[in-house]
């Protein structure tokens, strides 16, 4: 059974940093898209970053480009999201998500069929 478990959220001041972790279980990394998606109150899901585990290709939403970095640890089935220069607009529940297949645009939330429970990130001003 595929499971995704997020950790590392919390509250940070504006311009601070956090690192989110996603522990994946039930499969071994090989050719998946693993994403970090967020949902702020009253807003739709926004996929902010994706990594293709097959070759490490990364994708970023414009809203986080240059501030967030996604990475993978194949040995431990972990995916990380380093978030720097955080702004109050980054406040949201952050979810780890997984899909297989080939996608022309991996940043679309409906591509993903497996989701973690989410973790809260709050950026205070």
Secondary structure per residue as TSV (DSSP state, phi and psi in degrees):
chain	resnum	aa	ss	phi	psi
A	1	X	-	360.0	128.7
A	2	X	-	-73.6	130.6
A	3	X	E	-135.6	144.4
A	4	X	E	-128.8	129.5
A	5	X	E	-130.1	119.8
A	6	X	E	-90.9	152.1
A	7	X	E	-153.1	165.2
A	8	X	-	100.9	1.7
A	9	X	-	-73.6	-177.8
A	10	X	E	152.9	-161.5
A	11	X	E	-112.0	135.4
A	12	X	E	-141.5	154.0
A	13	X	E	-80.0	158.3
A	14	X	T	-51.1	138.3
A	15	X	T	73.2	6.9
A	16	X	-	-83.4	-173.8
A	17	X	-	-132.4	151.5
A	18	X	E	-144.6	153.2
A	19	X	E	-122.5	121.0
A	20	X	E	-93.4	145.2
A	21	X	E	-122.1	143.7
A	22	X	E	-126.1	116.1
A	23	X	E	-95.3	121.0
A	24	X	E	-104.0	137.6
A	25	X	E	-138.9	160.9
A	26	X	S	94.3	-1.3
A	27	X	S	-162.7	163.9
A	28	X	-	-107.2	140.0
A	29	X	S	-56.3	135.5
A	30	X	S	-158.8	-55.6
A	31	X	S	-154.1	55.8
A	32	X	-	-114.7	158.7
A	33	X	E	-100.5	122.3
A	34	X	E	-116.1	126.5
A	35	X	E	-119.6	156.0
A	36	X	E	-110.7	123.3
A	37	X	E	-123.0	152.3
A	38	X	E	-132.8	154.8
A	39	X	E	-139.4	115.6
A	40	X	-	-90.9	155.5
A	41	X	T	-54.0	129.0
A	42	X	T	78.7	4.5
A	43	X	S	-122.2	163.2
A	44	X	-	-79.5	165.3
A	45	X	-	-60.1	140.3
A	46	X	E	-127.2	116.3
A	47	X	E	-76.7	116.6
A	48	X	E	-96.2	-25.0
A	49	X	E	-160.5	146.5
A	50	X	E	-139.7	145.8
A	51	X	E	-127.9	135.3
A	52	X	E	-93.4	113.6
A	53	X	T	-68.1	-18.6
A	54	X	T	-63.7	-40.6
A	55	X	T	-137.7	5.9
A	56	X	T	80.3	8.4
A	57	X	E	-61.4	136.6
A	58	X	E	-118.6	154.6
A	59	X	E	-136.6	144.2
A	60	X	E	-137.9	142.6
A	61	X	-	-71.5	151.0
A	62	X	T	-57.7	-31.2
A	63	X	T	-66.8	-18.5
A	64	X	T	-123.1	-4.1
A	65	X	T	-58.2	131.5
A	66	X	T	89.1	-12.4
A	67	X	T	-114.8	-34.2
A	68	X	E	-107.2	146.6
A	69	X	E	-134.5	126.6
A	70	X	E	-100.8	144.3
A	71	X	E	-149.4	165.0
A	72	X	E	-130.6	153.1
A	73	X	E	-125.4	97.9
A	74	X	G	-64.7	-35.1
A	75	X	G	-63.6	-31.2
A	76	X	G	-114.0	8.1
A	77	X	T	53.4	47.1
A	78	X	E	-119.0	146.0
A	79	X	E	-127.2	137.2
A	80	X	E	-118.8	153.3
A	81	X	E	-129.9	106.8
A	82	X	E	-86.3	122.0
A	83	X	E	-116.9	116.6
A	84	X	-	-116.0	164.3
A	85	X	S	50.4	47.0
A	86	X	-	-67.0	143.6
A	87	X	-	-122.0	158.2
A	88	X	G	-53.6	-29.4
A	89	X	G	-67.6	-14.0
A	90	X	G	-84.0	-5.2
A	91	X	-	-62.4	125.3
A	92	X	E	-178.3	170.2
A	93	X	E	-82.6	132.1
A	94	X	E	-109.8	133.2
A	95	X	E	-122.8	143.4
A	96	X	E	-93.7	137.7
A	97	X	E	-141.3	157.1
A	98	X	E	-137.6	141.3
A	99	X	E	-150.2	155.8
A	100	X	-	-110.4	170.6
A	101	X	S	107.4	-170.3
A	102	X	-	-117.9	129.1
A	103	X	-	-129.8	130.3
A	104	X	S	-69.7	-30.7
A	105	X	-	-135.3	97.0
A	106	X	T	-69.3	-7.4
A	107	X	T	-87.4	15.3
A	108	X	-	-96.8	121.5
A	109	X	G	-60.1	-32.5
A	110	X	G	-71.8	-7.4
A	111	X	G	-67.5	-21.3
A	112	X	-	-100.9	131.0
A	113	X	-	-107.2	-17.4
A	114	X	E	-120.1	132.4
A	115	X	E	-134.5	146.8
A	116	X	-	-80.5	-178.7
A	117	X	-	-81.5	-16.9
A	118	X	-	95.4	158.3
A	119	X	E	-145.4	142.0
A	120	X	E	-83.8	136.1
A	121	X	E	-123.0	123.7
A	122	X	E	-123.5	127.4
A	123	X	E	-114.0	117.2
A	124	X	E	-92.2	150.1
A	125	X	-	-99.0	360.0
